């Protein structure tokens, strides 16, 4: 089994309807039309930065809204296994998942310390955050923290104080003062 710690909404895809799975490109374009493209233009009118594409392709509409999609039509595919690893062979301590979804141990666990390397519990964390996001009315943690300390504050506000060995490593004084005042 592989660990990934990268299970999030951007890596969960709906399977194509059965009648589309074996279509040629010509058949697909006959059904959906030619891809719609739009020019990328900076609001300030300046030239695009190097590496920014000059145009983008608008996603195609395949015909059913979410309220019309049945469970039978909703097969999912997990994508992007670029971060996958075998936890029996690879000892990883860093998750390359979006900051808000990264398990706390990806920040605090240290090689050679008493913590285990990332493995399936990290997948459970990211999966739980993703399920919360799907069935809740918002993600479990705020969408705008910009630092690791702000994400850690979110974790503590929702789940309580970190395990002692991690709490002592969290050295952001302002963060500790804010948390101690709330605890």
GISUL-V313428 format. One record per residue. N is the residue number from 1. OMEGA is omega in whole degrees, -180 to 180 (none if undefined). Layout:
n=[N,N]
omega=[OMEGA,OMEGA]
This chain:
n=[1,2,3,4,5,6,7,8,9,10,11,12,13,14,15,16,17,18,19,20,21,22,23,24,25,26,27,28,29,30,31,32,33,34,35,36,37,38,39,40,41,42,43,44,45,46,47,48,49,50,51,52,53,54,55,56,57,58,59,60,61,62,63,64,65,66,67,68,69,70,71,72,73,74,75,76,77,78,79,80,81,82,83,84,85,86,87,88,89,90,91,92,93,94,95,96,97,98,99,100,101,102,103,104,105,106,107,108,109,110,111,112,113,114,115,116,117,118,119,120,121,122,123,124,125,126,127,128,129,130,131,132,133,134,135,136,137,138,139,140,141,142,143,144,145,146,147,148,149,150,151,152,153,154,155,156,157,158,159,160,161,162,163,164,165,166,167,168,169,170,171,172,173,174,175,176,177,178,179,180,181,182,183]
omega=[180,168,179,-173,-178,178,177,-172,-179,180,176,-176,171,178,177,174,-176,-177,180,-171,-178,-179,169,177,179,179,179,-180,176,-179,-173,-175,178,178,178,-180,176,177,175,-178,177,180,-179,178,-179,178,177,176,178,180,177,-179,-179,176,176,-180,-180,179,-179,176,-177,167,179,174,-178,179,179,-178,179,178,179,180,-168,175,-179,174,172,-175,173,177,179,179,-177,-180,174,-176,177,-178,-175,178,-179,178,-179,175,179,179,177,-173,-177,-177,-176,178,-177,-179,178,176,-169,-178,-178,175,179,179,-178,180,175,173,179,175,-173,175,175,176,179,179,-177,177,179,177,-180,178,177,-179,-179,-173,177,178,178,176,-179,180,-177,-175,-173,173,-177,-179,175,179,179,176,179,176,177,180,-177,179,-178,-168,-178,-175,177,171,-173,-177,178,-179,-178,178,-179,-168,-179,-173,-179,178,179,180,179,-179,-180,179,-178,-173,none]
